[in-house]
Structure formats: C-alpha cells, structure tokens
Amino acid sequence: MDMTHEWYVALSKSFGLFWLLGLSVAITAYAFWPSLGGRFDKAANSILDDEDGPAQPTSTKAEDKACR
Amino acid sequence: MMSNLTSTERARAMLITGAGVLIGLTMAAVGRNDPMGAHGWIVLLFCGVLFFIVGQKLYDAEPVEDRSVSYYDDPTKIGILLALFWAVVAMGMGVWVASQLAWPDLRFDAAWSSFGRIRPVHTSGVIFGFGGNALIATSFHIMQRTSRARMPDQVSPWFVLLGFNLFCVVAASGYLIGITQSKEYAEPEWYADLWLVIVWVVYFVLYIRTLARRNEPHIYVANWYYLSFILVVAILHVVNNLAIPASFSGAKSYSAFSGVQDAMVQWWYGHNAVAFFLTTGFLGMLYYFLPKRAGRPIYSYRLSILSFWGIVFFYIWVGSHHLHYTALPQWVQTLGVTFSVMLLVPSWASAGNALMTLNGAWHKVRDDATLRFMMVAAVFYGLSTFEGSFMAIRPVNALSHYTDWTVGHVHSGAMGWVAMITFGSIYALTPVLWRRETMYSWKAVEWHFWLALSGTVIYVFAMWNSGITQGLMWRTYTESGTLRFSFVDTLIAMHPYYIARAFGGLLFFTGACICFWNVVMTIRRVPHHTPAIDYPTTSEAMEPAVPAAE
C-alpha cells in the first residue's frame, strides 16, 4: 500500500467523514438518550453527598443507621 | 506518613529509590564530560534523600489502620503543598522574566539568568510544577471520592507524584545549565522524556485500577476529563519527543522530524498541551469542585458529556493555527482555523454549564471567595476560548502573531482560568484533606482573590495594548512603501506596558504567596475537626460495575 498524499485525502474524505459524523451522532444520542436521565441525575448528585470514606460492602442503607 | 506504609511497601519504596540512586550514579559517571553529568548528581541526590527517609522508618511498627474505611490522602496532601511550592518559585521567576523585559539590567550578566534560560523555568514551572502537581493531587482526591473506592496500593501514587517532581526538577535545572531541545513546553532532553513516559504510564494504570474498584455504576464526568488529560498527554509527549540521542553519554539529541513536519508535530503537541494539560484536566477540577462548593449538581450533566467529546474531537486538530503564513500547506492551516472556530461551541458549553450551575447560588459567590475563584475561572475560560478561536482566524492572526497579544491570550487562560480554578480547588480541598474546621484566614483568601483578579486584568490589558500596538507598528508603511517604524521604535512604545505587565504579575505572585502561607497556617494552627459526615458511606448505588474483589 502506497502512503501517498492522495491516499490520505481519499481516506479522510470517505472513511474519516463518516467516522466523525457517526461518532457525533452516537455521542449525542448517548448524551440525550431519555432512559439514561436517571443515571445521569444520580451521577450529578452523587458528588454532593459525603465524600469521606469508601463505600462499605454492606446491605444497610444510610437511613437505617442510627446516626450519620 | 511513612507509618501508614506496610513494611513490604516500605521495602518496595526503598528498592525503587535505590534503583533511582543507581541510575543517577550511572548518569553522573557516563555523563561526566557533559551537562548530563550534573543531572546525574541531581537524580542521585533526589532519590538518595527519599531512600534515607524511607530507610529510617523501615523497621517501624506496622500500620494498624483499617484501609477499607478511609481514602488514601497522604500523596494528595504532599501534592497540594508541592503545587504551591512550585507556584511560588515559578511565578516568582515569571515576575523576574517580565522585569528583565522592562529593565534588561536585571539579568546581572550571568549566563544562567539570561531570558532564554529562565523563561522556560517560568513556563515549565507553572505548567508542570504548579499545574501538574495540582492535577495529580486533585485527581487522586477526585478519583477516589467519585468511585467511592480507595486507591489499590500505596506505593504507585507516591511513585507518580515524586517521579513527576523529579522530572520537573531535572527540567528546570537543565534549562539553567543550558540543556534544551528547543521545543516549546517540551524542552527537556531525551532521558527526562523517557522518565516521564514511565511515570505517566504508572499514573494511567493507577487511575484505571482505581476506577476498576469503583462502587458507583457510572463514572462521574470529572474522571473522563482527567483520563483524557492523562491519555492524550502521554501520546503527545511520546510523539513530539521522538528523537535520537547524539550519544548515550550526553544530553544532546536530534528530533526524528525536520522542517515543517517538525514544526507541525511541535504545535500539534504544543496546542494540545494547552488542550489536554491546561484545559481538560482543569475542567475535571471544575466539574467536581464547583458543584460541590456551590452545593448544587452540575446544571446539565448531558451537556457536560457532549462538551467533553466536542472538546476532545475538535482540539486535536487545531495545532496548525500556530503556523499561519508559514511553509505549512494552506489546507492544513485552514483545517486548523475551522476546528478552532468550531471549538468555541463545546468550550462555551462548558463555561455556560459552570455558570448556570451557580444560578441560584449567587449569594454564595458573593460571600465565599473560594467559590468566587471558581466562578471567575469559568468566566475567564469563556473569554480566553473566545479570544483563542478569534485569533486562530488567519487575517486576525496576521496582526496578532509574534506579538504580545499571544502572550496576553495565554496568560488570560493560564492566570484567569487555570490558576483561578486551581486556587479555588485548593481552598476547597485543604480543610477537607487535613480535617480542619476551616481555612486559617478567610480574609487572606479574599486578599488573594482580589490580588489575583486585579493582577490578571492588569497583565492581560497591558499585553493586549502592547500586542496590538506592536502588530500595527509592524505593518505601517510610509508613502514610499517602506516600513514606517524601526524595531527599536516598537520597543520604546511597548516599554510602559512591560512595566505594567511586571506589576500585574507581581500582584498575582503576591496572591500565590499568601495562599501558600494560608494553607501552611491552616495545617499548623486550625483546630482539628472530625467532619459530621466522616463515616464510611453506604452508597445508595451499591451495584458494583466490577466486583470489588480486593
């Protein structure tokens, strides 16, 4: 395969174009996919509550604890 | 801090630093007839000191703490202090460099203090020393918190942090003794570059290992930004520094590229250093600390994802706008212009997202200088990305290029955006990290804020005026078609702006010194405080994406 200027131009005008378009569509779809809203909201809010310890592998929920 | 390491970890740390001593000794021996030999001694000293610090504690008692109930914050703490140390050193250098331009006698006739040598100490010092340490430290903090998982081990974070600082020391000392490969922001020679690759790969692996242990199903967007910073900087660094050493006993090397290819690779690296070192990493900081400090979730999480991919896709193409009107093919220049203009969209999406997050928390911005730092950072981010897109357009660039306008643009980004968000994050982080009630002096934070803001504004306006004056004088012709002004005429016209610039920088530097003092006093004087929320979380979302095996 000859790596000429023409070869690169052809590649970028064919595959490159559709690759970029495809990725843009895929990312926009992912970012605005309605059913993912809950996950994103949870992620956005996740940093606001406490940050001072790693999660513990226990089934006890926070509200079940005697005190914070 | 050593007492938190197990004896195995201490032994491993001694092995690594011991190997470093040997490498330093080898460099000093084979490079004895070359400036590289001096670097050998620096490496030997750096690693030797660490070797003895660890060695002294090798047989101390084993740690008793339960590692599953806390995050590993020791490297973060040292990283913050190192960042502030570098800030003071490198911004001080900046004031000196700026003063040399106004009063050239301040060189004091030494070789090491010439402009060409201390200027990279300033640039590398603020970008890598201050910015890099702040990025590493905050990324350690954020990756653990957002994953709700502790780092997988305790040696590799130290290796990353201290190894990176060894690179910074080798870089800065090399400039002063005249070692440089003359690539902007990539001045260090081949052995320093190789070392940084090792450090950076360990950093990347550490980050991925921490994320693999996460207890949150979704990876918070700040981590995406940090990861893009780590990954892309690795690629940029490796490609731009491809070089053949002239010999293994000397510092000199020859780049794998030449001519316009060399220029293009350099500015592909150079502009993406701005993008992935000075933007995406700091956006990671912004997306974590700004919502946290404001007490409100980010305005639109979806927009943050979209702008992430927009920034990543567009930025990588824009480097050629540094080479307008050069031997670079016209279409490559046009490509750079196009992507630079498109880049405005995701950049403003990020800035807007940050400012919209503050909607409803403006009273906090008014009262809290820490949050105000972050707000001003978002504003300057918006301003300097607009300016950048504008300056990338070829006819605008014809006026701005090679003038002080470029310097003004860089500093509106570096001081107004990067340093402001970093200082805001440091003030938010310090009490949390050291478990203190508050910062030592809120008044000092206010002073710092106003010094930093006025310093930035004075600096940027001085450089705008100077740059546009300079650019216009260069292109003024007489009726007979000759240049109207000589080079010295432009220097005389720029002199008052150079004095103003040095003064603005001095204000900014004073602010950084106050910050360092305030952080140290917070650690030493402010009473210890166990936060009410200082307990291991039972995350609502206990659905580990990857089983937390360890």
Chai-1 contact restraints between the chains, C-beta under 6 A:
chainA,res_idxA,chainB,res_idxB,connection_type,confidence,min_distance_angstrom,max_distance_angstrom,comment,restraint_id
A,I27,B,W309,contact,1.0,0.0,6.0,A-B,restraint_1
A,A31,B,R302,contact,1.0,0.0,6.0,A-B,restraint_2
A,A31,B,I305,contact,1.0,0.0,6.0,A-B,restraint_3
A,A31,B,L306,contact,1.0,0.0,6.0,A-B,restraint_4
A,F32,B,R302,contact,1.0,0.0,6.0,A-B,restraint_5
A,R39,B,H218,contact,1.0,0.0,6.0,A-B,restraint_6
A,F40,B,Y301,contact,1.0,0.0,6.0,A-B,restraint_7
A,A43,B,H218,contact,1.0,0.0,6.0,A-B,restraint_8
A,A43,B,Y220,contact,1.0,0.0,6.0,A-B,restraint_9
A,A44,B,P297,contact,1.0,0.0,6.0,A-B,restraint_10
A,A44,B,I298,contact,1.0,0.0,6.0,A-B,restraint_11
A,A44,B,Y301,contact,1.0,0.0,6.0,A-B,restraint_12
A,N45,B,P297,contact,1.0,0.0,6.0,A-B,restraint_13
A,I47,B,K292,contact,1.0,0.0,6.0,A-B,restraint_14
A,D50,B,I533,contact,1.0,0.0,6.0,A-B,restraint_15
A,D50,B,T537,contact,1.0,0.0,6.0,A-B,restraint_16
A,E51,B,R145,contact,1.0,0.0,6.0,A-B,restraint_17
A,D52,B,I533,contact,1.0,0.0,6.0,A-B,restraint_18
A,D52,B,D534,contact,1.0,0.0,6.0,A-B,restraint_19
A,G53,B,V69,contact,1.0,0.0,6.0,A-B,restraint_20
A,G53,B,S70,contact,1.0,0.0,6.0,A-B,restraint_21
A,G53,B,P536,contact,1.0,0.0,6.0,A-B,restraint_22
A,G53,B,T537,contact,1.0,0.0,6.0,A-B,restraint_23
A,P54,B,R148,contact,1.0,0.0,6.0,A-B,restraint_24
A,P54,B,A149,contact,1.0,0.0,6.0,A-B,restraint_25
A,P54,B,R150,contact,1.0,0.0,6.0,A-B,restraint_26
A,A55,B,R148,contact,1.0,0.0,6.0,A-B,restraint_27
A,A55,B,N215,contact,1.0,0.0,6.0,A-B,restraint_28
A,A55,B,T537,contact,1.0,0.0,6.0,A-B,restraint_29
A,A55,B,S539,contact,1.0,0.0,6.0,A-B,restraint_30
A,Q56,B,P536,contact,1.0,0.0,6.0,A-B,restraint_31
A,Q56,B,T538,contact,1.0,0.0,6.0,A-B,restraint_32
A,T58,B,T538,contact,1.0,0.0,6.0,A-B,restraint_33
A,T60,B,T538,contact,1.0,0.0,6.0,A-B,restraint_34
A,A62,B,T538,contact,1.0,0.0,6.0,A-B,restraint_35
